[in-house]
């Protein structure tokens, strides 16, 4: 397995300069795929700009000063993806990973009131031993529940790092959705209708503005208002 990839061939979702050097670190297998995440080294150096080169970035990460979702991470190739909370312990600054209007991953500064929880989408679920329900979340984590309470597409507000469920947001009419793909990435929309299709056809979500997209592009972020801090709207 290659440890690095060429900068020019890096995923389009990576908001990094393309011509500063030939190579860039490749994320290791983890909670997010390569196309949906960035290696922690690139986050520290290129996004947070805490240092100038990879050697300094590896030193910062190895010094146990960076936490992701409430846990200290020392693997500089750790993949950081959508909704992950990155905290710089020395400066006590926290950031949430979102997607902008160009479908690129961006870190948004957040207040202390947001750093101890995150939003996680239910991408799959199954019944396991003793009748418990296992929820498979978009960020690779699994949550076991005594009974079936949530549907795929619903989003849970979970405490970090305990995974305690604080609140749930349904993929349903009237909910506030953050689009993470399709033709309107990074936009916030109000759900008008959710259509569950039979067979292999994708489930569709329709919005008040009149367009629709597949369920996988939709991330619910609130009932009546966004639960998280969002990036500034793009200029008209």
C-alpha angles and dihedrals in degrees: 000000000000116000094204140030130205114268092228090055096045116124114280089238091068111098095208132123110264104206105043093093140351102249139040130189117268117224116248120237108282146115094329134041123246093255093052101043146043128224114258090240091061090045092055097042107030103027106030092028093214091148144009105239144023094259091059091044092053089050092052092048093044090052089069094242099125124075128188117198091349097308127103111245122201098172106099090201094055109134115241113196147163116337094000115144115225117195127190101210098199095053094030090227121146132197136187122216113234138158122253131213091276091055091251125138113251134178116231119199111239135192125251088258089068103039097081097059141038141190118251126185123222104236097169141355139192141178114254134181120327091017096287120148120233116207115204108206130206092251096056098259123128124215122196119211130182092231142016107271106145139052130220109274093035116121125222126206103219133187118242127267096350096062091222109161109240100173142346132222119202126221092236144116114303096021121129113246132196111207115224099178145006124062097323107046117173095019126125117227139174114240114238100177141355116210120198109203126205123236122003096332113117119250111250133216119204122202134207091251088067104252130103139207140183119281093249091066093057125089115179111220103174150347103244102352135017112280093206135055110261133203119263117279117261118257117265 
